[in-house]
């Protein structure tokens, strides 16, 4: 099991109208990660690479909502995806991928603060 953590990982999120928060709908390492990425690209879904975000989301169970500590990072990612769709529709320039480092760090700090409050 420890060997699996060293393989590249991938997470798939789904967020539908009426959902309270995005859900983890697929996750895995190695060959499973490759399949997640391949299927996303085949479906025209943009893939964003963030080892830090993948590592955090691997802790979320399948079909569960992302934790509030990651809302900001995922919101920035979703905003980027909406800008890509808009640029494609209107022939605009594709935006650069977001740097989620700050949002992830802020989320980690929030998660740590929340955890210490419950101890």
Kinemage of the C-alpha trace (Angstrom):
@kinemage 1
@onewidth
@group {chain A} dominant
@subgroup {mainchain}
@vectorlist {calphas} color= white
{ca unk a 1} P 0.000 0.000 0.000
{ca unk a 2} L 2.846 2.427 0.767
{ca unk a 3} L 4.231 1.824 -2.734
{ca unk a 4} L 0.989 3.077 -4.261
{ca unk a 5} L 1.411 6.504 -2.653
{ca unk a 6} L 4.621 7.023 -4.654
{ca unk a 7} L 2.845 6.524 -7.994
{ca unk a 8} L 1.253 9.516 -9.721
{ca unk a 9} L -2.341 10.022 -8.623
{ca unk a 10} L -5.476 11.465 -10.163
{ca unk a 11} L -8.817 12.635 -8.841
{ca unk a 12} L -12.071 13.266 -10.702
{ca unk a 13} L -14.583 15.689 -9.246
{ca unk a 14} L -18.212 16.228 -10.203
{ca unk a 15} L -20.279 19.276 -9.366
{ca unk a 16} L -23.880 19.494 -10.463
{ca unk a 17} L -26.571 22.102 -10.096
{ca unk a 18} L -28.053 21.801 -6.646
{ca unk a 19} L -25.009 20.088 -5.153
{ca unk a 20} L -23.756 21.637 -1.926
{ca unk a 21} L -20.133 21.011 -2.939
{ca unk a 22} L -18.141 19.082 -5.547
{ca unk a 23} L -17.790 15.347 -4.933
{ca unk a 24} L -14.881 12.988 -5.481
{ca unk a 25} L -16.209 10.566 -8.105
{ca unk a 26} L -12.979 8.755 -9.012
{ca unk a 27} L -9.494 8.515 -7.570
{ca unk a 28} L -6.480 6.317 -7.917
{ca unk a 29} L -2.749 5.906 -8.436
{ca unk a 30} L -0.684 4.481 -11.279
{ca unk a 31} L -2.720 2.756 -13.981
{ca unk a 32} L -6.020 3.863 -12.468
{ca unk a 33} L -4.794 7.468 -12.442
{ca unk a 34} L -3.784 7.089 -16.090
{ca unk a 35} L -7.288 5.821 -16.933
{ca unk a 36} L -8.953 8.699 -15.072
{ca unk a 37} L -6.853 11.222 -17.004
{ca unk a 38} L -7.352 9.416 -20.334
{ca unk a 39} L -11.137 9.306 -19.897
{ca unk a 40} L -11.256 12.959 -18.880
{ca unk a 41} L -9.306 14.039 -21.952
{ca unk a 42} L -11.385 11.780 -24.225
{ca unk a 43} L -14.508 13.479 -22.849
{ca unk a 44} L -13.037 16.930 -23.507
{ca unk a 45} L -12.467 17.672 -19.838
{ca unk a 46} L -9.436 19.794 -19.081
{ca unk a 47} L -6.903 18.242 -16.741
{ca unk a 48} L -5.133 20.356 -14.134
{ca unk a 49} L -2.009 19.036 -12.439
{ca unk a 50} L -1.562 19.748 -8.740
{ca unk a 51} L 0.222 17.113 -6.673
{ca unk a 52} L -0.662 18.953 -3.467
{ca unk a 53} L -4.372 19.075 -4.255
{ca unk a 54} L -4.429 15.426 -5.364
{ca unk a 55} L -2.717 14.412 -2.115
{ca unk a 56} L -5.358 16.231 -0.056
{ca unk a 57} L -8.287 14.926 -2.097
{ca unk a 58} L -7.048 11.337 -1.825
{ca unk a 59} L -8.194 11.546 1.813
{ca unk a 60} L -11.807 12.134 0.721
{ca unk a 61} L -13.913 8.990 0.319
{ca unk a 62} L -15.527 8.267 -3.053
{ca unk a 63} L -18.892 9.955 -3.624
{ca unk a 64} L -18.242 12.331 -0.715
{ca unk a 65} L -18.163 16.116 -0.894
{ca unk a 66} L -14.846 17.885 -0.689
{ca unk a 67} L -14.092 19.344 2.753
{ca unk a 68} L -14.765 23.054 3.355
{ca unk a 69} L -11.021 23.654 3.773
{ca unk a 70} L -10.630 22.995 0.021
{ca unk a 71} L -13.573 25.103 -1.206
{ca unk a 72} L -11.372 28.049 -2.196
{ca unk a 73} L -8.888 25.949 -4.172
{ca unk a 74} L -11.661 24.094 -5.994
{ca unk a 75} L -13.584 27.338 -6.622
{ca unk a 76} L -10.484 28.783 -8.313
{ca unk a 77} L -10.156 25.623 -10.377
{ca unk a 78} L -13.834 25.731 -11.418
{ca unk a 79} L -13.529 29.431 -12.322
{ca unk a 80} L -10.580 28.550 -14.573
{ca unk a 81} L -12.652 25.831 -16.269
{ca unk a 82} L -15.551 28.230 -16.860
{ca unk a 83} L -13.128 30.760 -18.406
{ca unk a 84} L -11.788 28.035 -20.703
{ca unk a 85} L -15.313 27.138 -21.847
{ca unk a 86} L -16.117 30.803 -22.456
{ca unk a 87} L -12.893 31.358 -24.408
{ca unk a 88} L -13.618 28.325 -26.573
{ca unk a 89} L -17.184 29.454 -27.270
{ca unk a 90} L -16.168 32.984 -28.219
{ca unk a 91} L -12.792 32.284 -29.799
{ca unk a 92} L -10.852 33.943 -27.004
{ca unk a 93} L -7.449 33.195 -25.578
{ca unk a 94} L -7.332 30.260 -23.185
{ca unk a 95} L -6.481 31.374 -19.649
{ca unk a 96} L -3.413 30.088 -17.846
{ca unk a 97} L -4.049 27.414 -15.210
{ca unk a 98} L -4.485 28.798 -11.704
{ca unk a 99} L -1.731 28.599 -9.112
{ca unk a 100} L -3.594 26.872 -6.298
{ca unk a 101} L -0.687 26.954 -3.858
{ca unk a 102} L -2.026 29.857 -1.792
{ca unk a 103} L -5.592 28.511 -1.706
{ca unk a 104} L -4.319 25.090 -0.659
{ca unk a 105} L -2.102 26.589 2.057
{ca unk a 106} L -5.017 28.683 3.329
{ca unk a 107} L -7.238 25.590 3.309
{ca unk a 108} L -4.655 23.584 5.220
{ca unk a 109} L -4.381 26.307 7.840
{ca unk a 110} L -8.166 26.397 8.172
{ca unk a 111} L -8.354 22.606 8.433
{ca unk a 112} L -5.648 22.568 11.105
{ca unk a 113} L -7.464 25.290 13.070
{ca unk a 114} L -10.761 23.394 12.836
{ca unk a 115} L -9.100 20.148 13.933
{ca unk a 116} L -7.506 21.792 16.962
{ca unk a 117} L -10.874 23.252 17.995
{ca unk a 118} L -12.371 19.737 18.167
{ca unk a 119} L -9.592 18.218 20.280
